[in-house]
Amino acid sequence: MWHTCQRYQQPLQKAFSHGQFKQFVNKHALLRVATLHSSRKMSNTNGKIFIYYFRKQIIQLLFDQAVPATVYTVRPKGFWMDKILEHESKKQVPSSAPPKPRKLIDKTMSDSYIEEYLPFKSNPKLLDEYIFSDGKIRTGKLLEDLDALAGAIGYKHIDNGDQDAPPITIVTASVDRLDLFLPEAGIENYNLSGHVSYVGNSSMEIFIKAETVPGSVEGTYIRDGMDNPENLGILTKNTVLATRFTMVALDSVTQKPTKINPLKLTSPAEERLFEMAEANKKRKKRAAETSLLRQPPTPEERLDIHDIFLQYSQYINGTGDDAFTSSQSSDEMQPLPSNLVWMCDTKIESNFLMQPQDRNIHNNIFGGYLMRRAYELAYANTALFMKTSSPTLLSMDEVTFRKPVHVGTLLNLRSGIVLSEGYPHRSVQVRVIAEVINIEKGTRETTNVFHFTLASGDDKVKLRRILPKTYAETMLWIDAKRRRFQGIHARHAMLEAGIEQQY
């Protein structure tokens, strides 16, 4: 999760006085950060060092305070990331010395709680990093922060206080869903908070929310505790977004799943969150079993396929053999009306060479960066389709991280509108495929498939309807309709569970 620290260059407003800074550095040397990833230095005292160092503001603060009026690059002298990578390099375990079993201790949801305050209204330098072209907070940047926060929460939960425990690596397995409840929120101060909400054998679900907060506070801060544990999971009128990450713990040497601390439920609020996570796990299992890759379309969906065929047959599709594939004679076929668009005509793509500045401690590109790139391409695609520069993100469906993306490879992102039911509907669904290309070997592997729902807030925008042209495109269209229905249900379930806890 330390990858976020190296991505920012501008110094932020100082949170410590110069004298406090000297005491802080004297007490906690920078090189100790290198050991935190392995969870060996995560006792009650040193655990706070992890929280301070994982965010970009404090890292830049240390450099800024050490040498005033100096501009630092993303790779300062004595780069600490190299020390972490060297420390975490894999080593062979001698057969005569089997690894020591990890001691497991009960942890509560409050034990893993972390919150982060982002004073956009009072800190112009911080706002400058997050501002978007439409004057709102850049959602893609928040996606990077959410990924970093989820990793920090995961490392905090697995800590057992044993400095000699075998090191553990935490990876992001999936982002189960992200819903925006205040998509039109402007420049407000934000508070990001999260905690573990469910624990399996080697995996954990992490619930994170972002809220607007009134007033202003000097500087930014990271807290690793909460004042009222009963506030866990509560959604209020100030909740901007809520999401769930699934993280998996791996042995840092063998790269095999390893057991983590169990979760102890201590309040009705925690029990409700745990039950919600269990229900979400069952829902994902049912969705996988009924996927179009395993099961044919339902009888109702087959009727939809036939209706699409009849619509498709009315129009000239520009392939040159319309009369052969159509049920209509060629003289009866018409040009495609202006309120319809072929699905294949909505595709755009982009390519990015993966740079070391975006790597994590495993020397792979971190998940938050991939989410940001995918979302911003989906945003651009939607803007072109809607012919407006300000579409709004409503949700992101489940994202599974299938393959690692290595530094030096080429990331190919392809986006397309897979569902738009036309005016008076206001939203569209966008599918983004992420493939990693090995330049030397010429191989391609799919690493992620993203599904975003975006909407237009402009009453003047008259959405066109998407029309599939092939059976494969029709399957994408049906899958998008399923996701819309499931997403509405999941959104309402999260709102009901989060609001009920207040009463």
Buried (B, 14 or more C-beta within 10 A) or exposed (E): BBBBBBBBEEBBBBBBEEEEBEEBBEEBEBEBBBBBBBBBBBBEEBBBBBBBBBBBBBBBBBBBBBEEEEEBEEEBEEEBBEBBBEBBEEEEEEEEEEEEEBEEEEBBBBBBBBBBBBBBBBBEEBBEBBBBEEEBBBBBBBBBBBBBBBBBBBBBBBBBEBEEBBBBBBBBBBBBBBBBBBBEBEBBBBBBBBBBBBBBEBBBBBBBBBBBBEEEBEBBBBBBEBEEBBBBBBBEEBBBBBBBBBBBBBBBBEEEBBBBBEBEBBBEBBEBBBEBBEEBBEBBEEEEEEEEEEEEBEEEBEEBBEEBBEEBBBBBBEEEEBEEEBEBEEEEBEEBEEEBBBBBBBEBBBEBEBEEBBBBBBBBBBBBBBBBBBBBBBBBBBBBBBEBEBBBBBBBBBBBBBEBBBBEBBBBBBBBBBBBBBEEEBBBBBBBBBBBBEEEEEEEBEBBBBBBBBBBEBEEBBBBBBBBBEEEBBBBBBBBBBBBEBBEEBBEBBBEBBBEBEE
